[in-house]
Amino acid sequence: MALRFGPDVSTTETDYGTVLLDQRSGNYWELNPTGTLVVKTLLDGGEEAAAVDALVTEFDIDRPRAEQDVTALVRELRESGLAS
């Protein structure tokens, strides 16, 4: 399922990944390059499987680990209220 951030969430890319700011609470999260790739893929309309494929290709990690990482990140973003 594609990912969508709420209207109160700002994103900024840095040299080290992406920073997410929840303007409602003032909390921020820093995504490393793998998290950034996952988020970009999903925000561009890709499914979680496409994000897994991107991680496997770009970072040369095994598929089961990539699947775990994508699932965990998406779950955390949704549970924190940053994304739907």
Phi, psi and omega in degrees: 000135178297158183250146178220127176277151177292165183293342181264013181250123177254146178236143177220129177274140178236181176292344186248000181147224182226140176253132176250132179239123174270104185292339178291315186257340185084000178283146176226156179233143176246122178264135175284178182302326179290319177297322178298316180297318178299310182298315179301315181299315182287322178293333178279007176098000180286157176274169180301325178298324178292324177293321176298313178302318181297318179295315180300317182288311187285322187246003175052049175251161182284153186301315180300321179293318179298319179297316178299316182296316180296313180300315182295317181295314180297317178300314181295319179296320180287317180295330179282350181085005179285326187226159174232000000 
